[in-house]
Amino acid sequence: MNRWLPFEWIAAIRFLKEGRTQTLFIITAVAIGVAVIVFMSALLASLQANFIKRVLTSQPHIQLIPPDEIARPQRFDRPGLAVAATVQRPAQRIRSIDQWQKIAALLKTWPDITNVSPTMVTSALAVRGDSNRSITVTGIDPDIYFRIVKIPDYIVAGQTRVLTDDILIGTELARDLGVKLGDKMIVSAATGASRVLTITGIFDLGNKAANQRSTFVALRTAQALSNLVGGVTTIDLTVKDVYAADKIANTIGAATGVEADSWIKTNSQFFTAVNAQTLSNTVIRIFVGLSVAFGIASVLVVSVIQRSKDIGILRAMGTAQGQILRIFLLQGGLLALAGAIVGASTGGCAIVFWHSYLRQPDGTELFPLVIDPMLFVEAILIAAVTGVAAAAFPAFGAAKLDPVVAIRG
């Protein structure tokens, strides 16, 4: 087979075979470096996917809310004394979004928006016998709202039936009030209105505070409790591109005059953590890449010194400088490529094993495993390019060797 290979390939492979110990050492070093990169990148991608899944299945991508009531200036003038105006922020009442039906109809025509769900959010008191708890009541149209917030995925008892006299509550609230499925509870709003509702479902959002306060009722029930019949306090949206939510929210605010908050804005701490993880992963990649490059370069520098007489003989026999250059560049590329293939395979197997080993107490997976095939392709290509680049310095040194000086040693 070797007779069909170009001369440079034959010489490069022969040099690598002759220095088996060095070759094995550098391939192992490259493999370890690439395995670390693949493992860390796959782990970070999986954790980020898990975070985003948890965030986006428990809240809308964009939420429209009424603008704050404008503060009013007040003067406290005394006879003969001019006093500067003071501004007092008015108390924010529960108000409906003005002309929300028109806004919702407009947003349904936008190609970037996939779901539009008007909701009514109000505070109330849940009463059961001598126990009572402050809760947040969210009035919803379940057919639309459950496409945005995946409450059915979090139900641990009962069902997601939300009729006029039904209510869905969290596990912590059920424990605090000592209620179970089918029990009735009184919900009293600040407006003075109250309703007796039947518990049809109990959910677990994975957050204690949310499980203590969050409840879901029919939209008309929440409107009646708030004395805002026909009104809504929020419009929840989902979009096709979740990372474009901030831009779309700004466009909606400019077009409708309603305040629009994206999930990116309301979860700024999450993005700060994600950016920190991404930066850490990038720094690790850089230092691993540098260690791989210096390892390959050092091995090839030693190889040039050891094979200086062989190089001199090849040059004396008419081998061109370009061919000598390509021999050592090929060595660097082959070393990196072989190490990258082994390392990518090792890293992939390691993340699969780690994912199968880490389990939650109930036996379910700790996070969804996300493995992008392009990660392996990119890791192998980057390693190969790094190997060729690292081989450039010793390769140029070998090509410039004077044949007579090299043969004399």
Secondary structure, DSSP 8 states (H G I E B T S, - for coil): -GGGS-HHHHHHHHHHHHTHHHHHHHHHHHHHHHHHHHHHHHHHHHHHHHHHHHHHTSS-SEEEE------EEE---BTTB----EEE---------TTHHHHHHHHHT-TTEEEEEEEEEEEEEEEETTEEEEEEEEEE-HHHHHHHS-GGGGEEEE-----TTEEEEEHHHHHHHT--TT-EEEEEETTS-EEEEEEEEEE--S-HHHHHHEEEEEHHHHHHHHT-TT--SEEEEEES-GGGHHHHHHHHHHHHSSEEEEHHHHTHHHHHHHHHHHHHHHHHHHHHHHHHHHHHHHHHHHHHHHTHHHHHHHHHTT--HHHHHHHHHHHHHHHHHHHHHHHHHHHHHHHHHHHHH-B-TTSSBSS-----HHHHHHHHHHHHHHHHHHHHHHHHHHHT--HHHHHH-
